[in-house]
Amino acid sequence: MSHFFPDEEWAKTLRQRSETTLNSMWVEKSGLFAKDKGYFCREPGHRGVKFAFTNFGVSLGLQAAGIWPERVEKLHGFFESYKSNDEYDTDAITHVMHCNSLFPGVLGKE
């Protein structure tokens, strides 16, 4: 939301805090099958916990703010093949968020 009011002090504070927290939550994957892919863990300290839905929401925010496009690309790559093997794989809202993440439209930075 901070990109709608970039000159407001609350927006500057929110953006700085969000960037700091998200940076601590970034998990980079490497190796033969995961090269150049990554995701944001569910919360600091739980690096192995990941949800596609929340990553797609973070992706929308990053695109709106115009930051970390390389991470957006990497998380899209990660979730192309990641399966949680639970109801989140088939819940429609996860797929809606995926589409919004790929095509942010009016939420994108203008």
C-alpha positions as a LaTeX table, in Angstrom:
\begin{tabular}{lrrr}
\hline
Residue & $x$ (\AA) & $y$ (\AA) & $z$ (\AA) \\
\hline
Met1 & 0.00 & 0.00 & 0.00 \\
Ser2 & 2.93 & 2.35 & 0.55 \\
His3 & 3.40 & 2.91 & $-3.18$ \\
Phe4 & 0.07 & 4.78 & $-3.34$ \\
Phe5 & 1.43 & 7.44 & $-0.93$ \\
Pro6 & 5.23 & 7.37 & $-1.40$ \\
Asp7 & 5.84 & 10.76 & 0.23 \\
Glu8 & 3.88 & 10.08 & 3.41 \\
Glu9 & 6.02 & 9.35 & 6.49 \\
Trp10 & 3.91 & 6.33 & 7.48 \\
Ala11 & 4.40 & 4.87 & 3.99 \\
Lys12 & 8.16 & 5.38 & 4.13 \\
Thr13 & 8.30 & 3.69 & 7.54 \\
Leu14 & 6.07 & 0.81 & 6.44 \\
Arg15 & 8.12 & 0.24 & 3.30 \\
Gln16 & 11.45 & 0.24 & 5.18 \\
Arg17 & 10.18 & $-2.18$ & 7.82 \\
Ser18 & 8.61 & $-4.42$ & 5.19 \\
Glu19 & 11.80 & $-4.56$ & 3.13 \\
Thr20 & 13.89 & $-5.42$ & 6.19 \\
Thr21 & 11.55 & $-8.19$ & 7.31 \\
Leu22 & 11.07 & $-9.62$ & 3.83 \\
Asn23 & 14.81 & $-9.63$ & 3.24 \\
Ser24 & 15.23 & $-11.80$ & 6.35 \\
Met25 & 12.54 & $-14.16$ & 5.03 \\
Trp26 & 14.06 & $-14.72$ & 1.56 \\
Val27 & 15.23 & $-18.29$ & 0.97 \\
Glu28 & 17.45 & $-18.79$ & $-2.06$ \\
Lys29 & 17.49 & $-22.24$ & $-3.60$ \\
Ser30 & 20.40 & $-23.60$ & $-5.55$ \\
Gly31 & 21.44 & $-26.89$ & $-6.95$ \\
Leu32 & 20.87 & $-28.90$ & $-10.08$ \\
Phe33 & 17.07 & $-28.72$ & $-10.07$ \\
Ala34 & 16.46 & $-25.52$ & $-8.10$ \\
Lys35 & 19.02 & $-23.20$ & $-9.67$ \\
Asp36 & 18.13 & $-19.54$ & $-9.46$ \\
Lys37 & 14.86 & $-20.06$ & $-7.61$ \\
Gly38 & 13.66 & $-18.88$ & $-4.26$ \\
Tyr39 & 10.71 & $-18.03$ & $-2.07$ \\
Phe40 & 9.73 & $-16.08$ & 1.02 \\
Cys41 & 9.30 & $-18.28$ & 4.07 \\
Arg42 & 6.11 & $-17.99$ & 6.09 \\
Glu43 & 7.75 & $-16.03$ & 8.90 \\
Pro44 & 11.26 & $-15.28$ & 10.16 \\
Gly45 & 12.72 & $-18.34$ & 11.82 \\
His46 & 10.65 & $-20.82$ & 9.80 \\
Arg47 & 12.68 & $-20.93$ & 6.60 \\
Gly48 & 11.25 & $-24.23$ & 5.39 \\
Val49 & 7.60 & $-23.16$ & 5.63 \\
Lys50 & 6.27 & $-21.73$ & 2.38 \\
Phe51 & 2.86 & $-20.97$ & 0.94 \\
Ala52 & 2.29 & $-20.11$ & $-2.70$ \\
Phe53 & $-0.64$ & $-17.82$ & $-1.85$ \\
Thr54 & 1.38 & $-15.56$ & 0.43 \\
Asn55 & 4.35 & $-15.52$ & $-1.93$ \\
Phe56 & 2.09 & $-14.33$ & $-4.72$ \\
Gly57 & 0.79 & $-11.57$ & $-2.44$ \\
Val58 & 4.34 & $-10.53$ & $-1.61$ \\
Ser59 & 5.12 & $-10.57$ & $-5.32$ \\
Leu60 & 2.26 & $-8.14$ & $-5.97$ \\
Gly61 & 3.59 & $-5.79$ & $-3.31$ \\
Leu62 & 7.13 & $-5.94$ & $-4.61$ \\
Gln63 & 5.98 & $-5.22$ & $-8.14$ \\
Ala64 & 3.84 & $-2.31$ & $-6.95$ \\
Ala65 & 6.82 & $-0.89$ & $-5.06$ \\
Gly66 & 9.16 & $-1.53$ & $-8.00$ \\
Ile67 & 11.74 & $-3.45$ & $-5.98$ \\
Trp68 & 13.46 & $-6.83$ & $-6.19$ \\
Pro69 & 12.25 & $-7.85$ & $-9.67$ \\
Glu70 & 14.83 & $-10.65$ & $-9.64$ \\
Arg71 & 13.22 & $-12.15$ & $-6.55$ \\
Val72 & 9.77 & $-11.91$ & $-8.11$ \\
Glu73 & 11.09 & $-13.81$ & $-11.12$ \\
Lys74 & 12.77 & $-16.43$ & $-8.92$ \\
Leu75 & 9.68 & $-17.06$ & $-6.80$ \\
His76 & 7.58 & $-17.42$ & $-9.95$ \\
Gly77 & 10.10 & $-20.00$ & $-11.14$ \\
Phe78 & 10.01 & $-21.81$ & $-7.81$ \\
Phe79 & 6.23 & $-22.08$ & $-7.70$ \\
Glu80 & 5.98 & $-23.30$ & $-11.31$ \\
Ser81 & 6.84 & $-26.76$ & $-10.06$ \\
Tyr82 & 6.39 & $-26.65$ & $-6.27$ \\
Lys83 & 3.52 & $-28.72$ & $-4.88$ \\
Ser84 & 2.51 & $-28.67$ & $-1.24$ \\
Asn85 & 0.39 & $-31.82$ & $-1.71$ \\
Asp86 & $-2.47$ & $-30.40$ & 0.32 \\
Glu87 & $-5.64$ & $-28.41$ & $-0.37$ \\
Tyr88 & $-3.62$ & $-25.29$ & $-1.21$ \\
Asp89 & $-2.59$ & $-26.91$ & $-4.48$ \\
Thr90 & $-6.20$ & $-27.03$ & $-5.63$ \\
Asp91 & $-7.80$ & $-24.05$ & $-3.86$ \\
Ala92 & $-9.00$ & $-21.64$ & $-6.53$ \\
Ile93 & $-7.82$ & $-18.57$ & $-4.61$ \\
Thr94 & $-4.20$ & $-19.73$ & $-4.85$ \\
His95 & $-4.51$ & $-19.83$ & $-8.64$ \\
Val96 & $-6.22$ & $-16.43$ & $-8.70$ \\
Met97 & $-3.34$ & $-14.97$ & $-6.69$ \\
His98 & $-0.87$ & $-16.65$ & $-9.05$ \\
Cys99 & $-2.51$ & $-14.95$ & $-12.04$ \\
Asn100 & $-2.51$ & $-11.60$ & $-10.23$ \\
Ser101 & 1.15 & $-12.05$ & $-9.42$ \\
Leu102 & 2.00 & $-12.76$ & $-13.05$ \\
Phe103 & $-0.18$ & $-9.91$ & $-14.33$ \\
Pro104 & $-0.31$ & $-7.23$ & $-11.60$ \\
Gly105 & $-2.16$ & $-4.74$ & $-13.80$ \\
Val106 & $-3.16$ & $-1.54$ & $-12.05$ \\
Leu107 & $-1.32$ & $-2.51$ & $-8.87$ \\
Gly108 & 1.97 & $-2.34$ & $-10.72$ \\
Lys109 & 4.22 & 0.65 & $-10.35$ \\
Glu110 & 3.18 & 3.45 & $-12.67$ \\
\hline
\end{tabular}
